[in-house]
Amino acid sequence: MRIIAGTYRSRVLHAPPGLHTRPTSDRLRETLFNVLAPRMQEAEFLDLYAGSGAVGIEALSRGAAHVTFVERARAPLKALRENLARLEIEDVYDLHATTAGAFLRASAAARTISRRYELVFADPPYDAEDEYEIALGLLGGEAGRILNPNALVVAEHRRKQTLNVRFGALARTRLLEQGDAALSFFALTADSSGA
């Protein structure tokens, strides 16, 4: 697994061993970042279910100002920390060792908002279908206050898995399919303030 473009181009990343982590393929990552490119410069990027950190590190490599990584599982968390250390990435990320749901609930309940995200990537384990409902439901509801009004939320899922077209204030605007995987793009609806 390599960084595709930008500052860390061609640098190798490590993924944890085993079948519990399914890194986003290089090809799908390239497709994702081709779509996100116009929004990437100086963006606040939220990487939910970050795994080894490949997507968030790619975002930093391509000009994101800051990435917030959220990952709970021990092996992926170790790989993520090692990847950040090996690339000597400092001061441009936060790492939260918790579940996506817990992070989003805490963000929704916080008195002040420390970051508002332009871009959010959510890649739950494919077999944990309820995690899509949790994360997207919170982002389209009470945790929507952490999103900029023009934010884009992207969920990676199985091509055969049908996600709702709407989660509260979030509505699907685009679906890209590639191999067995798909990317669903969501934006806040016009009648939502995101706050």
PyMOL commands that place a pseudoatom at each C-alpha (Angstrom):
pseudoatom trace, name=CA, resn=MET, resi=1, chain=A, elem=C, hetatm=0, pos=[0.000, 0.000, 0.000]
pseudoatom trace, name=CA, resn=ARG, resi=2, chain=A, elem=C, hetatm=0, pos=[1.482, 3.331, -1.100]
pseudoatom trace, name=CA, resn=ILE, resi=3, chain=A, elem=C, hetatm=0, pos=[0.613, 7.008, -0.956]
pseudoatom trace, name=CA, resn=ILE, resi=4, chain=A, elem=C, hetatm=0, pos=[-0.521, 7.863, -4.475]
pseudoatom trace, name=CA, resn=ALA, resi=5, chain=A, elem=C, hetatm=0, pos=[0.266, 11.568, -4.835]
pseudoatom trace, name=CA, resn=GLY, resi=6, chain=A, elem=C, hetatm=0, pos=[1.501, 14.702, -3.122]
pseudoatom trace, name=CA, resn=THR, resi=7, chain=A, elem=C, hetatm=0, pos=[4.089, 15.309, -0.433]
pseudoatom trace, name=CA, resn=TYR, resi=8, chain=A, elem=C, hetatm=0, pos=[4.389, 11.652, 0.616]
pseudoatom trace, name=CA, resn=ARG, resi=9, chain=A, elem=C, hetatm=0, pos=[3.986, 10.186, -2.875]
pseudoatom trace, name=CA, resn=SER, resi=10, chain=A, elem=C, hetatm=0, pos=[5.199, 6.578, -3.253]
pseudoatom trace, name=CA, resn=ARG, resi=11, chain=A, elem=C, hetatm=0, pos=[5.896, 6.194, 0.472]
pseudoatom trace, name=CA, resn=VAL, resi=12, chain=A, elem=C, hetatm=0, pos=[4.906, 2.742, 1.686]
pseudoatom trace, name=CA, resn=LEU, resi=13, chain=A, elem=C, hetatm=0, pos=[2.296, 2.300, 4.421]
pseudoatom trace, name=CA, resn=HIS, resi=14, chain=A, elem=C, hetatm=0, pos=[1.827, -0.760, 6.579]
pseudoatom trace, name=CA, resn=ALA, resi=15, chain=A, elem=C, hetatm=0, pos=[-1.533, -2.352, 7.254]
pseudoatom trace, name=CA, resn=PRO, resi=16, chain=A, elem=C, hetatm=0, pos=[-2.201, -4.543, 10.263]
pseudoatom trace, name=CA, resn=PRO, resi=17, chain=A, elem=C, hetatm=0, pos=[-2.125, -8.291, 9.655]
pseudoatom trace, name=CA, resn=GLY, resi=18, chain=A, elem=C, hetatm=0, pos=[-5.315, -10.314, 9.544]
pseudoatom trace, name=CA, resn=LEU, resi=19, chain=A, elem=C, hetatm=0, pos=[-8.692, -10.004, 7.932]
pseudoatom trace, name=CA, resn=HIS, resi=20, chain=A, elem=C, hetatm=0, pos=[-10.309, -7.489, 10.289]
pseudoatom trace, name=CA, resn=THR, resi=21, chain=A, elem=C, hetatm=0, pos=[-8.903, -4.463, 8.463]
pseudoatom trace, name=CA, resn=ARG, resi=22, chain=A, elem=C, hetatm=0, pos=[-9.660, -3.972, 4.777]
pseudoatom trace, name=CA, resn=PRO, resi=23, chain=A, elem=C, hetatm=0, pos=[-7.561, -1.075, 3.495]
pseudoatom trace, name=CA, resn=THR, resi=24, chain=A, elem=C, hetatm=0, pos=[-9.104, 1.064, 0.781]
pseudoatom trace, name=CA, resn=SER, resi=25, chain=A, elem=C, hetatm=0, pos=[-7.495, -0.101, -2.464]
pseudoatom trace, name=CA, resn=ASP, resi=26, chain=A, elem=C, hetatm=0, pos=[-5.036, 2.208, -4.215]
pseudoatom trace, name=CA, resn=ARG, resi=27, chain=A, elem=C, hetatm=0, pos=[-7.357, 2.388, -7.216]
pseudoatom trace, name=CA, resn=LEU, resi=28, chain=A, elem=C, hetatm=0, pos=[-10.413, 3.329, -5.147]
pseudoatom trace, name=CA, resn=ARG, resi=29, chain=A, elem=C, hetatm=0, pos=[-8.349, 5.859, -3.155]
pseudoatom trace, name=CA, resn=GLU, resi=30, chain=A, elem=C, hetatm=0, pos=[-7.233, 7.442, -6.427]
pseudoatom trace, name=CA, resn=THR, resi=31, chain=A, elem=C, hetatm=0, pos=[-10.860, 7.681, -7.589]
pseudoatom trace, name=CA, resn=LEU, resi=32, chain=A, elem=C, hetatm=0, pos=[-11.876, 9.199, -4.252]
pseudoatom trace, name=CA, resn=PHE, resi=33, chain=A, elem=C, hetatm=0, pos=[-9.158, 11.845, -4.310]
pseudoatom trace, name=CA, resn=ASN, resi=34, chain=A, elem=C, hetatm=0, pos=[-9.802, 12.723, -7.947]
pseudoatom trace, name=CA, resn=VAL, resi=35, chain=A, elem=C, hetatm=0, pos=[-13.316, 13.719, -6.841]
pseudoatom trace, name=CA, resn=LEU, resi=36, chain=A, elem=C, hetatm=0, pos=[-12.127, 15.479, -3.660]
pseudoatom trace, name=CA, resn=ALA, resi=37, chain=A, elem=C, hetatm=0, pos=[-9.193, 17.332, -5.298]
pseudoatom trace, name=CA, resn=PRO, resi=38, chain=A, elem=C, hetatm=0, pos=[-10.966, 20.712, -5.731]
pseudoatom trace, name=CA, resn=ARG, resi=39, chain=A, elem=C, hetatm=0, pos=[-11.822, 20.738, -1.997]
pseudoatom trace, name=CA, resn=MET, resi=40, chain=A, elem=C, hetatm=0, pos=[-8.594, 19.334, -0.565]
pseudoatom trace, name=CA, resn=GLN, resi=41, chain=A, elem=C, hetatm=0, pos=[-6.336, 22.372, -0.127]
pseudoatom trace, name=CA, resn=GLU, resi=42, chain=A, elem=C, hetatm=0, pos=[-6.304, 23.499, 3.527]
pseudoatom trace, name=CA, resn=ALA, resi=43, chain=A, elem=C, hetatm=0, pos=[-9.310, 21.276, 4.316]
pseudoatom trace, name=CA, resn=GLU, resi=44, chain=A, elem=C, hetatm=0, pos=[-10.208, 19.949, 7.752]
pseudoatom trace, name=CA, resn=PHE, resi=45, chain=A, elem=C, hetatm=0, pos=[-10.529, 16.190, 7.122]
pseudoatom trace, name=CA, resn=LEU, resi=46, chain=A, elem=C, hetatm=0, pos=[-12.197, 13.638, 9.407]
pseudoatom trace, name=CA, resn=ASP, resi=47, chain=A, elem=C, hetatm=0, pos=[-11.170, 10.000, 8.881]
pseudoatom trace, name=CA, resn=LEU, resi=48, chain=A, elem=C, hetatm=0, pos=[-13.665, 7.752, 10.711]
pseudoatom trace, name=CA, resn=TYR, resi=49, chain=A, elem=C, hetatm=0, pos=[-12.740, 4.058, 11.068]
pseudoatom trace, name=CA, resn=ALA, resi=50, chain=A, elem=C, hetatm=0, pos=[-9.255, 5.146, 10.005]
pseudoatom trace, name=CA, resn=GLY, resi=51, chain=A, elem=C, hetatm=0, pos=[-7.588, 1.725, 10.046]
pseudoatom trace, name=CA, resn=SER, resi=52, chain=A, elem=C, hetatm=0, pos=[-3.951, 2.124, 9.010]
pseudoatom trace, name=CA, resn=GLY, resi=53, chain=A, elem=C, hetatm=0, pos=[-4.570, 5.792, 8.201]
pseudoatom trace, name=CA, resn=ALA, resi=54, chain=A, elem=C, hetatm=0, pos=[-4.069, 5.440, 4.439]
pseudoatom trace, name=CA, resn=VAL, resi=55, chain=A, elem=C, hetatm=0, pos=[-6.944, 7.751, 3.474]
pseudoatom trace, name=CA, resn=GLY, resi=56, chain=A, elem=C, hetatm=0, pos=[-6.184, 10.446, 6.050]
pseudoatom trace, name=CA, resn=ILE, resi=57, chain=A, elem=C, hetatm=0, pos=[-2.457, 10.383, 5.286]
pseudoatom trace, name=CA, resn=GLU, resi=58, chain=A, elem=C, hetatm=0, pos=[-3.281, 10.634, 1.564]
pseudoatom trace, name=CA, resn=ALA, resi=59, chain=A, elem=C, hetatm=0, pos=[-5.394, 13.706, 2.424]
pseudoatom trace, name=CA, resn=LEU, resi=60, chain=A, elem=C, hetatm=0, pos=[-2.438, 15.305, 4.240]
pseudoatom trace, name=CA, resn=SER, resi=61, chain=A, elem=C, hetatm=0, pos=[-0.151, 14.415, 1.347]
pseudoatom trace, name=CA, resn=ARG, resi=62, chain=A, elem=C, hetatm=0, pos=[-2.509, 16.208, -1.038]
pseudoatom trace, name=CA, resn=GLY, resi=63, chain=A, elem=C, hetatm=0, pos=[-2.803, 19.429, 0.961]
pseudoatom trace, name=CA, resn=ALA, resi=64, chain=A, elem=C, hetatm=0, pos=[-5.336, 18.989, 3.767]
pseudoatom trace, name=CA, resn=ALA, resi=65, chain=A, elem=C, hetatm=0, pos=[-4.558, 21.350, 6.639]
pseudoatom trace, name=CA, resn=HIS, resi=66, chain=A, elem=C, hetatm=0, pos=[-5.440, 18.866, 9.370]
pseudoatom trace, name=CA, resn=VAL, resi=67, chain=A, elem=C, hetatm=0, pos=[-6.756, 15.310, 9.742]
pseudoatom trace, name=CA, resn=THR, resi=68, chain=A, elem=C, hetatm=0, pos=[-8.642, 13.876, 12.687]
pseudoatom trace, name=CA, resn=PHE, resi=69, chain=A, elem=C, hetatm=0, pos=[-8.191, 10.092, 12.796]
pseudoatom trace, name=CA, resn=VAL, resi=70, chain=A, elem=C, hetatm=0, pos=[-10.733, 7.981, 14.693]
pseudoatom trace, name=CA, resn=GLU, resi=71, chain=A, elem=C, hetatm=0, pos=[-9.913, 4.295, 15.221]
pseudoatom trace, name=CA, resn=ARG, resi=72, chain=A, elem=C, hetatm=0, pos=[-10.650, 1.972, 18.111]
pseudoatom trace, name=CA, resn=ALA, resi=73, chain=A, elem=C, hetatm=0, pos=[-9.192, -1.442, 17.192]
pseudoatom trace, name=CA, resn=ARG, resi=74, chain=A, elem=C, hetatm=0, pos=[-5.775, -2.166, 18.669]
pseudoatom trace, name=CA, resn=ALA, resi=75, chain=A, elem=C, hetatm=0, pos=[-3.930, -3.586, 15.606]
pseudoatom trace, name=CA, resn=PRO, resi=76, chain=A, elem=C, hetatm=0, pos=[-5.023, -0.861, 13.148]
pseudoatom trace, name=CA, resn=LEU, resi=77, chain=A, elem=C, hetatm=0, pos=[-4.295, 1.795, 15.776]
pseudoatom trace, name=CA, resn=LYS, resi=78, chain=A, elem=C, hetatm=0, pos=[-0.751, 0.462, 16.151]
pseudoatom trace, name=CA, resn=ALA, resi=79, chain=A, elem=C, hetatm=0, pos=[-0.246, 0.478, 12.353]
pseudoatom trace, name=CA, resn=LEU, resi=80, chain=A, elem=C, hetatm=0, pos=[-1.652, 4.013, 12.131]
pseudoatom trace, name=CA, resn=ARG, resi=81, chain=A, elem=C, hetatm=0, pos=[0.704, 5.321, 14.813]
pseudoatom trace, name=CA, resn=GLU, resi=82, chain=A, elem=C, hetatm=0, pos=[3.659, 3.593, 13.117]
pseudoatom trace, name=CA, resn=ASN, resi=83, chain=A, elem=C, hetatm=0, pos=[2.749, 5.059, 9.711]
pseudoatom trace, name=CA, resn=LEU, resi=84, chain=A, elem=C, hetatm=0, pos=[2.506, 8.578, 11.125]
pseudoatom trace, name=CA, resn=ALA, resi=85, chain=A, elem=C, hetatm=0, pos=[5.826, 8.203, 12.971]
pseudoatom trace, name=CA, resn=ARG, resi=86, chain=A, elem=C, hetatm=0, pos=[7.645, 6.700, 9.984]
pseudoatom trace, name=CA, resn=LEU, resi=87, chain=A, elem=C, hetatm=0, pos=[6.499, 9.563, 7.754]
pseudoatom trace, name=CA, resn=GLU, resi=88, chain=A, elem=C, hetatm=0, pos=[7.416, 12.051, 10.519]
pseudoatom trace, name=CA, resn=ILE, resi=89, chain=A, elem=C, hetatm=0, pos=[3.953, 13.597, 10.440]
pseudoatom trace, name=CA, resn=GLU, resi=90, chain=A, elem=C, hetatm=0, pos=[3.460, 15.890, 13.426]
pseudoatom trace, name=CA, resn=ASP, resi=91, chain=A, elem=C, hetatm=0, pos=[1.222, 18.764, 14.496]
pseudoatom trace, name=CA, resn=VAL, resi=92, chain=A, elem=C, hetatm=0, pos=[-1.301, 18.341, 11.642]
pseudoatom trace, name=CA, resn=TYR, resi=93, chain=A, elem=C, hetatm=0, pos=[-3.430, 15.572, 13.069]
pseudoatom trace, name=CA, resn=ASP, resi=94, chain=A, elem=C, hetatm=0, pos=[-5.399, 14.417, 16.090]
pseudoatom trace, name=CA, resn=LEU, resi=95, chain=A, elem=C, hetatm=0, pos=[-5.820, 10.755, 16.915]
pseudoatom trace, name=CA, resn=HIS, resi=96, chain=A, elem=C, hetatm=0, pos=[-8.834, 9.531, 18.888]
pseudoatom trace, name=CA, resn=ALA, resi=97, chain=A, elem=C, hetatm=0, pos=[-8.654, 5.920, 20.084]
pseudoatom trace, name=CA, resn=THR, resi=98, chain=A, elem=C, hetatm=0, pos=[-12.392, 5.400, 20.343]
pseudoatom trace, name=CA, resn=THR, resi=99, chain=A, elem=C, hetatm=0, pos=[-15.383, 4.328, 18.282]
pseudoatom trace, name=CA, resn=ALA, resi=100, chain=A, elem=C, hetatm=0, pos=[-16.772, 6.599, 15.597]
pseudoatom trace, name=CA, resn=GLY, resi=101, chain=A, elem=C, hetatm=0, pos=[-20.088, 6.739, 17.430]
pseudoatom trace, name=CA, resn=ALA, resi=102, chain=A, elem=C, hetatm=0, pos=[-18.457, 7.767, 20.704]
pseudoatom trace, name=CA, resn=PHE, resi=103, chain=A, elem=C, hetatm=0, pos=[-16.353, 10.425, 18.964]
pseudoatom trace, name=CA, resn=LEU, resi=104, chain=A, elem=C, hetatm=0, pos=[-19.366, 11.878, 17.133]
pseudoatom trace, name=CA, resn=ARG, resi=105, chain=A, elem=C, hetatm=0, pos=[-21.581, 11.842, 20.247]
pseudoatom trace, name=CA, resn=ALA, resi=106, chain=A, elem=C, hetatm=0, pos=[-18.858, 13.590, 22.277]
pseudoatom trace, name=CA, resn=SER, resi=107, chain=A, elem=C, hetatm=0, pos=[-18.410, 16.159, 19.490]
pseudoatom trace, name=CA, resn=ALA, resi=108, chain=A, elem=C, hetatm=0, pos=[-22.161, 16.773, 19.409]
pseudoatom trace, name=CA, resn=ALA, resi=109, chain=A, elem=C, hetatm=0, pos=[-22.276, 17.240, 23.189]
pseudoatom trace, name=CA, resn=ALA, resi=110, chain=A, elem=C, hetatm=0, pos=[-19.212, 19.502, 23.457]
pseudoatom trace, name=CA, resn=ARG, resi=111, chain=A, elem=C, hetatm=0, pos=[-19.866, 23.069, 24.570]
pseudoatom trace, name=CA, resn=THR, resi=112, chain=A, elem=C, hetatm=0, pos=[-17.597, 24.458, 21.871]
pseudoatom trace, name=CA, resn=ILE, resi=113, chain=A, elem=C, hetatm=0, pos=[-16.657, 23.075, 18.479]
pseudoatom trace, name=CA, resn=SER, resi=114, chain=A, elem=C, hetatm=0, pos=[-12.902, 22.759, 18.073]
pseudoatom trace, name=CA, resn=ARG, resi=115, chain=A, elem=C, hetatm=0, pos=[-13.035, 21.821, 14.384]
pseudoatom trace, name=CA, resn=ARG, resi=116, chain=A, elem=C, hetatm=0, pos=[-15.533, 22.069, 11.557]
pseudoatom trace, name=CA, resn=TYR, resi=117, chain=A, elem=C, hetatm=0, pos=[-14.887, 19.538, 8.828]
pseudoatom trace, name=CA, resn=GLU, resi=118, chain=A, elem=C, hetatm=0, pos=[-15.092, 20.141, 5.088]
pseudoatom trace, name=CA, resn=LEU, resi=119, chain=A, elem=C, hetatm=0, pos=[-14.460, 16.478, 4.287]
pseudoatom trace, name=CA, resn=VAL, resi=120, chain=A, elem=C, hetatm=0, pos=[-15.416, 13.303, 6.132]
pseudoatom trace, name=CA, resn=PHE, resi=121, chain=A, elem=C, hetatm=0, pos=[-14.515, 9.765, 5.107]
pseudoatom trace, name=CA, resn=ALA, resi=122, chain=A, elem=C, hetatm=0, pos=[-16.246, 6.835, 6.798]
pseudoatom trace, name=CA, resn=ASP, resi=123, chain=A, elem=C, hetatm=0, pos=[-15.117, 3.283, 6.082]
pseudoatom trace, name=CA, resn=PRO, resi=124, chain=A, elem=C, hetatm=0, pos=[-16.636, 0.949, 8.676]
pseudoatom trace, name=CA, resn=PRO, resi=125, chain=A, elem=C, hetatm=0, pos=[-15.955, -2.773, 8.447]
pseudoatom trace, name=CA, resn=TYR, resi=126, chain=A, elem=C, hetatm=0, pos=[-18.224, -4.054, 5.669]
pseudoatom trace, name=CA, resn=ASP, resi=127, chain=A, elem=C, hetatm=0, pos=[-19.758, -6.627, 8.003]
pseudoatom trace, name=CA, resn=ALA, resi=128, chain=A, elem=C, hetatm=0, pos=[-20.708, -3.984, 10.573]
pseudoatom trace, name=CA, resn=GLU, resi=129, chain=A, elem=C, hetatm=0, pos=[-23.605, -2.541, 8.603]
pseudoatom trace, name=CA, resn=ASP, resi=130, chain=A, elem=C, hetatm=0, pos=[-25.079, -0.883, 11.689]
pseudoatom trace, name=CA, resn=GLU, resi=131, chain=A, elem=C, hetatm=0, pos=[-21.984, 1.347, 11.869]
pseudoatom trace, name=CA, resn=TYR, resi=132, chain=A, elem=C, hetatm=0, pos=[-23.095, 3.115, 8.672]
pseudoatom trace, name=CA, resn=GLU, resi=133, chain=A, elem=C, hetatm=0, pos=[-26.417, 3.945, 10.302]
pseudoatom trace, name=CA, resn=ILE, resi=134, chain=A, elem=C, hetatm=0, pos=[-24.666, 5.146, 13.460]
pseudoatom trace, name=CA, resn=ALA, resi=135, chain=A, elem=C, hetatm=0, pos=[-22.029, 7.367, 11.827]
pseudoatom trace, name=CA, resn=LEU, resi=136, chain=A, elem=C, hetatm=0, pos=[-24.117, 8.781, 8.994]
pseudoatom trace, name=CA, resn=GLY, resi=137, chain=A, elem=C, hetatm=0, pos=[-27.143, 9.155, 11.251]
pseudoatom trace, name=CA, resn=LEU, resi=138, chain=A, elem=C, hetatm=0, pos=[-25.133, 11.175, 13.774]
pseudoatom trace, name=CA, resn=LEU, resi=139, chain=A, elem=C, hetatm=0, pos=[-23.514, 13.313, 11.053]
pseudoatom trace, name=CA, resn=GLY, resi=140, chain=A, elem=C, hetatm=0, pos=[-26.941, 13.994, 9.557]
pseudoatom trace, name=CA, resn=GLY, resi=141, chain=A, elem=C, hetatm=0, pos=[-28.334, 14.764, 13.001]
pseudoatom trace, name=CA, resn=GLU, resi=142, chain=A, elem=C, hetatm=0, pos=[-26.894, 15.936, 16.298]
pseudoatom trace, name=CA, resn=ALA, resi=143, chain=A, elem=C, hetatm=0, pos=[-23.221, 15.751, 15.212]
pseudoatom trace, name=CA, resn=GLY, resi=144, chain=A, elem=C, hetatm=0, pos=[-23.917, 17.785, 12.080]
pseudoatom trace, name=CA, resn=ARG, resi=145, chain=A, elem=C, hetatm=0, pos=[-22.724, 20.840, 13.985]
pseudoatom trace, name=CA, resn=ILE, resi=146, chain=A, elem=C, hetatm=0, pos=[-19.105, 19.724, 13.355]
pseudoatom trace, name=CA, resn=LEU, resi=147, chain=A, elem=C, hetatm=0, pos=[-19.642, 19.978, 9.580]
pseudoatom trace, name=CA, resn=ASN, resi=148, chain=A, elem=C, hetatm=0, pos=[-19.103, 23.067, 7.485]
pseudoatom trace, name=CA, resn=PRO, resi=149, chain=A, elem=C, hetatm=0, pos=[-22.287, 23.951, 5.568]
pseudoatom trace, name=CA, resn=ASN, resi=150, chain=A, elem=C, hetatm=0, pos=[-20.666, 22.818, 2.303]
pseudoatom trace, name=CA, resn=ALA, resi=151, chain=A, elem=C, hetatm=0, pos=[-19.153, 19.639, 3.791]
pseudoatom trace, name=CA, resn=LEU, resi=152, chain=A, elem=C, hetatm=0, pos=[-18.920, 16.423, 1.827]
pseudoatom trace, name=CA, resn=VAL, resi=153, chain=A, elem=C, hetatm=0, pos=[-19.292, 13.097, 3.645]
pseudoatom trace, name=CA, resn=VAL, resi=154, chain=A, elem=C, hetatm=0, pos=[-18.109, 9.974, 1.823]
pseudoatom trace, name=CA, resn=ALA, resi=155, chain=A, elem=C, hetatm=0, pos=[-18.881, 6.407, 2.876]
pseudoatom trace, name=CA, resn=GLU, resi=156, chain=A, elem=C, hetatm=0, pos=[-17.076, 3.407, 1.416]
pseudoatom trace, name=CA, resn=HIS, resi=157, chain=A, elem=C, hetatm=0, pos=[-19.203, 0.261, 1.311]
pseudoatom trace, name=CA, resn=ARG, resi=158, chain=A, elem=C, hetatm=0, pos=[-19.817, -2.959, -0.576]
pseudoatom trace, name=CA, resn=ARG, resi=159, chain=A, elem=C, hetatm=0, pos=[-21.157, -2.400, -4.046]
pseudoatom trace, name=CA, resn=LYS, resi=160, chain=A, elem=C, hetatm=0, pos=[-24.079, -4.729, -3.294]
pseudoatom trace, name=CA, resn=GLN, resi=161, chain=A, elem=C, hetatm=0, pos=[-24.902, -2.927, -0.043]
pseudoatom trace, name=CA, resn=THR, resi=162, chain=A, elem=C, hetatm=0, pos=[-27.621, -0.332, -0.401]
pseudoatom trace, name=CA, resn=LEU, resi=163, chain=A, elem=C, hetatm=0, pos=[-27.208, 2.673, 1.856]
pseudoatom trace, name=CA, resn=ASN, resi=164, chain=A, elem=C, hetatm=0, pos=[-30.113, 4.997, 2.524]
pseudoatom trace, name=CA, resn=VAL, resi=165, chain=A, elem=C, hetatm=0, pos=[-30.164, 8.016, 0.248]
pseudoatom trace, name=CA, resn=ARG, resi=166, chain=A, elem=C, hetatm=0, pos=[-30.828, 10.227, 3.255]
pseudoatom trace, name=CA, resn=PHE, resi=167, chain=A, elem=C, hetatm=0, pos=[-29.625, 10.374, 6.856]
pseudoatom trace, name=CA, resn=GLY, resi=168, chain=A, elem=C, hetatm=0, pos=[-31.346, 13.323, 8.509]
pseudoatom trace, name=CA, resn=ALA, resi=169, chain=A, elem=C, hetatm=0, pos=[-29.880, 16.479, 6.974]
pseudoatom trace, name=CA, resn=LEU, resi=170, chain=A, elem=C, hetatm=0, pos=[-27.464, 14.471, 4.800]
pseudoatom trace, name=CA, resn=ALA, resi=171, chain=A, elem=C, hetatm=0, pos=[-28.607, 13.504, 1.320]
pseudoatom trace, name=CA, resn=ARG, resi=172, chain=A, elem=C, hetatm=0, pos=[-26.712, 11.335, -1.145]
pseudoatom trace, name=CA, resn=THR, resi=173, chain=A, elem=C, hetatm=0, pos=[-25.507, 13.336, -4.129]
pseudoatom trace, name=CA, resn=ARG, resi=174, chain=A, elem=C, hetatm=0, pos=[-23.399, 10.749, -5.942]
pseudoatom trace, name=CA, resn=LEU, resi=175, chain=A, elem=C, hetatm=0, pos=[-22.627, 7.045, -6.074]
pseudoatom trace, name=CA, resn=LEU, resi=176, chain=A, elem=C, hetatm=0, pos=[-19.407, 5.700, -7.605]
pseudoatom trace, name=CA, resn=GLU, resi=177, chain=A, elem=C, hetatm=0, pos=[-18.889, 1.966, -8.034]
pseudoatom trace, name=CA, resn=GLN, resi=178, chain=A, elem=C, hetatm=0, pos=[-15.576, 0.259, -8.650]
pseudoatom trace, name=CA, resn=GLY, resi=179, chain=A, elem=C, hetatm=0, pos=[-15.071, -3.484, -8.494]
pseudoatom trace, name=CA, resn=ASP, resi=180, chain=A, elem=C, hetatm=0, pos=[-16.767, -4.834, -5.363]
pseudoatom trace, name=CA, resn=ALA, resi=181, chain=A, elem=C, hetatm=0, pos=[-16.645, -1.453, -3.620]
pseudoatom trace, name=CA, resn=ALA, resi=182, chain=A, elem=C, hetatm=0, pos=[-18.697, 1.724, -3.838]
pseudoatom trace, name=CA, resn=LEU, resi=183, chain=A, elem=C, hetatm=0, pos=[-18.405, 5.295, -2.600]
pseudoatom trace, name=CA, resn=SER, resi=184, chain=A, elem=C, hetatm=0, pos=[-21.551, 7.155, -1.557]
pseudoatom trace, name=CA, resn=PHE, resi=185, chain=A, elem=C, hetatm=0, pos=[-21.198, 10.944, -1.363]
pseudoatom trace, name=CA, resn=PHE, resi=186, chain=A, elem=C, hetatm=0, pos=[-23.465, 12.922, 0.955]
pseudoatom trace, name=CA, resn=ALA, resi=187, chain=A, elem=C, hetatm=0, pos=[-23.974, 16.657, 1.438]
pseudoatom trace, name=CA, resn=LEU, resi=188, chain=A, elem=C, hetatm=0, pos=[-26.069, 18.729, 3.795]
pseudoatom trace, name=CA, resn=THR, resi=189, chain=A, elem=C, hetatm=0, pos=[-29.401, 19.609, 2.256]
pseudoatom trace, name=CA, resn=ALA, resi=190, chain=A, elem=C, hetatm=0, pos=[-30.138, 23.230, 1.346]
pseudoatom trace, name=CA, resn=ASP, resi=191, chain=A, elem=C, hetatm=0, pos=[-32.622, 23.556, 4.208]
pseudoatom trace, name=CA, resn=SER, resi=192, chain=A, elem=C, hetatm=0, pos=[-30.006, 22.528, 6.792]
pseudoatom trace, name=CA, resn=SER, resi=193, chain=A, elem=C, hetatm=0, pos=[-27.565, 24.871, 8.488]
pseudoatom trace, name=CA, resn=GLY, resi=194, chain=A, elem=C, hetatm=0, pos=[-25.260, 22.031, 9.588]
pseudoatom trace, name=CA, resn=ALA, resi=195, chain=A, elem=C, hetatm=0, pos=[-25.337, 23.470, 13.077]
for i in range(1, 195): cmd.bond("trace and resi %d" % i, "trace and resi %d" % (i + 1))
show_as sticks, trace
zoom trace
